[in-house]
Amino acid sequence: MNTKLTLSLEKEVIENAKIYAKGTGRSLSEMVENYFRNLVSGSQNDNKIEDKYGDIDPKVRKIIGRITLPDDFDIEKVREEHYKEKYGF
């Protein structure tokens, strides 16, 4: 069920958002709804992460779960390639 929401924003922000929405084939309402969904979802995920990884630095906790690596990802291989490229060995 949809419910109306009234927001007060700067005129320029609204105009630019309308142009962006039209260019992406979405409605402004859809964009705002998706933004709120992501905002709330991210907040809930952050709380779960904080409970599980409370002793990890907050800056690191923010990126936990944001990146998905393939199952066969080899950090040592990536590190070695990086050092070869950066230092030439």
Buried (B, 14 or more C-beta within 10 A) or exposed (E): EEEEEEEEEEEEEEEEBEEEBEEEEEEEEEBBBEEEEEEEEEEEEBEEBEEEBEEEEEEEBEEBBEEEEEEEEEEEEEEEEEEEEEEEE
